[in-house]
Amino acid sequence: MAGKSYKVAVVGATGVVGSEMLASVKKFIPNAEITPFASERSAGKSVKLDGKTLSITVLKKENITSFDFAIFSAGASVSKEFAPLFAERGAFVIDNSSAWRMDPSCPLVVPEVNSHTLAKDKKIIANPNCSTIQMVVALKPLHMAATIKRIRVATYQAVSGAGQMGITDLADQAKAWAQGKPIPAPKKIPHQIAFNLVPQIDVFVEDDYTKEEMKLANETRKIMDAPDVQISATCIRVPVFRGHSEAVWIETDKPLSPAEARKLLEKAPGVKVVDSPKESKYPMPLDAEGKYETFVGRIRKDLSCPNGLVFWVVSDNLLKGAALNALQIVDALIKKGLV
Ligand SMILES: NC(=O)c1ccc[n+]([C@@H]2O[C@H](COP(=O)([O-])OP(=O)(O)OC[C@H]3O[C@@H](n4cnc5c(N)ncnc54)[C@H](OP(=O)(O)O)[C@@H]3O)[C@@H](O)[C@H]2O)c1
């Protein structure tokens, strides 16, 4: 890998995830030659990378050439239209949207869990939903040891998960409140998010669940190759800028004590256990900001069932939940010699 140069398209380079991608890309691909793409709205704009200014290329068919990697963070419809064009020209596409996640021909990858599903001829690779990624990183070692039968999860998701407009909603509303002005109407999140909780992320689908809740269930089954695991989720938007948190209850086939679970999690790749209740030490979104790990704490017995555990998982949704996981997939492709 050292010395080899790779051509990398970053599609959605002006967005929240795209900016994180640009900030971390050289750590994973030191000799990357980056082309930043965005929409017509960004024509004439530029982005910074390593002190250099790179002009935005507008995403249209005639601007797509040959790349080693195309990392997409520009929404599902953009990805549906343009990802195949990059793949046809030889690129591995790593896509952050929901467009390809449940397509049986596309690997849905969290490198700590299922990098064995990457293959030379599977050019479009889906990056899972942010809340799914951090949960499966924590679940994998427990599943391997005791076989998880049932998962119940409540998420507490930051506004940056809704992109730049989500961040603007919270910032503008909090500022107006602090200045004693009327709180502006939300532009992205369905209700006021400052000093509030909104139990709706994405649209409602079957059985009054939201699309986000069903993504968490369906993607988890696919990534863990556990089609029979039962999952029920409630996803909540919270007035936090960055970092998703989750309360997770699991029921396992074999018994697993909190001490055994803690030991397994301490050894698990990508996980950091922060769990000293007597010292009030546990994961919190402010502490996870800018970090690569998935933090796990509050590990204890679920008092409501015999083989049950409950714990708290926190991670930076823009890093492990998006940009970092995509770059770790690139890293895995290179290390496996698939590029
Ligand atoms: N935020 C998260 O925590 C998170 C986590 C996992 C996955 N994702 C996914 O990542 C994607 C981007 O999310 P974000 O939070 O970064 O959103 P964002 O801040 O709103 O950024 C959207 C990006 O997409 C670009 N874009 C939009 N329409 C385009 C088009 N027709 N052609 C080319 N580029 C276009 C935008 O370019 P312009 O500036 O030119 O409009 C911008 O660069 C979404 O699919 C989202 O679901 C987000």
Ligand as a Chemical Component Dictionary entry (heavy atoms), coordinates in Angstrom:
data_LIG
# 
_chem_comp.id                   LIG 
_chem_comp.type                 NON-POLYMER 
_chem_comp.pdbx_formal_charge   0 
_chem_comp.three_letter_code    LIG 
# 
loop_
_chem_comp_atom.comp_id 
_chem_comp_atom.atom_id 
_chem_comp_atom.alt_atom_id 
_chem_comp_atom.type_symbol 
_chem_comp_atom.charge 
_chem_comp_atom.model_Cartn_x 
_chem_comp_atom.model_Cartn_y 
_chem_comp_atom.model_Cartn_z 
_chem_comp_atom.pdbx_ordinal 
LIG N1  N1  N 0  -24.942 12.824 8.889  1  
LIG C1  C1  C 0  -24.814 11.565 9.281  2  
LIG O1  O1  O 0  -24.616 11.245 10.484 3  
LIG C2  C2  C 0  -24.884 10.460 8.280  4  
LIG C3  C3  C 0  -24.524 9.184  8.703  5  
LIG C4  C4  C 0  -24.583 8.127  7.805  6  
LIG C5  C5  C 0  -25.001 8.370  6.520  7  
LIG N2  N2  N 1  -25.358 9.611  6.118  8  
LIG C6  C6  C 0  -25.771 9.776  4.722  9  
LIG O2  O2  O 0  -24.789 10.522 4.013  10 
LIG C7  C7  C 0  -25.414 11.319 3.007  11 
LIG C8  C8  C 0  -25.028 12.775 3.180  12 
LIG O3  O3  O 0  -25.371 13.201 4.479  13 
LIG P1  P1  P 0  -24.860 14.586 5.098  14 
LIG O4  O4  O 0  -25.278 14.500 6.504  15 
LIG O5  O5  O -1 -23.440 14.848 4.761  16 
LIG O6  O6  O 0  -25.800 15.633 4.293  17 
LIG P2  P2  P 0  -25.522 17.161 3.904  18 
LIG O7  O7  O 0  -24.691 17.846 4.906  19 
LIG O8  O8  O 0  -26.871 17.695 3.587  20 
LIG O9  O9  O 0  -24.660 17.067 2.533  21 
LIG C9  C9  C 0  -25.206 16.567 1.326  22 
LIG C10 C10 C 0  -24.099 16.526 0.265  23 
LIG O10 O10 O 0  -24.645 15.902 -0.904 24 
LIG C11 C11 C 0  -24.412 16.745 -2.024 25 
LIG N3  N3  N 0  -25.466 16.590 -3.020 26 
LIG C12 C12 C 0  -26.801 16.729 -2.857 27 
LIG N4  N4  N 0  -27.435 16.556 -4.052 28 
LIG C13 C13 C 0  -26.474 16.293 -4.962 29 
LIG C14 C14 C 0  -26.473 16.041 -6.373 30 
LIG N5  N5  N 0  -27.603 16.003 -7.085 31 
LIG N6  N6  N 0  -25.291 15.822 -6.992 32 
LIG C15 C15 C 0  -24.124 15.867 -6.292 33 
LIG N7  N7  N 0  -24.049 16.102 -4.975 34 
LIG C16 C16 C 0  -25.208 16.321 -4.316 35 
LIG C17 C17 C 0  -24.424 18.128 -1.449 36 
LIG O11 O11 O 0  -23.801 19.014 -2.369 37 
LIG P3  P3  P 0  -24.235 20.589 -2.437 38 
LIG O12 O12 O 0  -23.482 21.269 -1.312 39 
LIG O13 O13 O 0  -23.739 21.001 -3.784 40 
LIG O14 O14 O 0  -25.706 20.644 -2.273 41 
LIG C18 C18 C 0  -23.605 17.898 -0.179 42 
LIG O15 O15 O 0  -22.233 17.849 -0.487 43 
LIG C19 C19 C 0  -26.909 11.003 3.109  44 
LIG O16 O16 O 0  -27.215 9.970  2.210  45 
LIG C20 C20 C 0  -27.074 10.537 4.541  46 
LIG O17 O17 O 0  -28.184 9.695  4.700  47 
LIG C21 C21 C 0  -25.298 10.662 6.956  48 
# 
loop_
_chem_comp_bond.comp_id 
_chem_comp_bond.atom_id_1 
_chem_comp_bond.atom_id_2 
_chem_comp_bond.value_order 
_chem_comp_bond.pdbx_ordinal 
LIG N1  C1  SING 1  
LIG C1  O1  DOUB 2  
LIG C1  C2  SING 3  
LIG C2  C3  SING 4  
LIG C2  C21 DOUB 5  
LIG C3  C4  DOUB 6  
LIG C4  C5  SING 7  
LIG C5  N2  DOUB 8  
LIG N2  C6  SING 9  
LIG N2  C21 SING 10 
LIG C6  O2  SING 11 
LIG C6  C20 SING 12 
LIG O2  C7  SING 13 
LIG C7  C8  SING 14 
LIG C7  C19 SING 15 
LIG C8  O3  SING 16 
LIG O3  P1  SING 17 
LIG P1  O4  DOUB 18 
LIG P1  O5  SING 19 
LIG P1  O6  SING 20 
LIG O6  P2  SING 21 
LIG P2  O7  DOUB 22 
LIG P2  O8  SING 23 
LIG P2  O9  SING 24 
LIG O9  C9  SING 25 
LIG C9  C10 SING 26 
LIG C10 O10 SING 27 
LIG C10 C18 SING 28 
LIG O10 C11 SING 29 
LIG C11 N3  SING 30 
LIG C11 C17 SING 31 
LIG N3  C12 SING 32 
LIG N3  C16 SING 33 
LIG C12 N4  DOUB 34 
LIG N4  C13 SING 35 
LIG C13 C14 SING 36 
LIG C13 C16 DOUB 37 
LIG C14 N5  SING 38 
LIG C14 N6  DOUB 39 
LIG N6  C15 SING 40 
LIG C15 N7  DOUB 41 
LIG N7  C16 SING 42 
LIG C17 O11 SING 43 
LIG C17 C18 SING 44 
LIG O11 P3  SING 45 
LIG P3  O12 DOUB 46 
LIG P3  O13 SING 47 
LIG P3  O14 SING 48 
LIG C18 O15 SING 49 
LIG C19 O16 SING 50 
LIG C19 C20 SING 51 
LIG C20 O17 SING 52 
# 
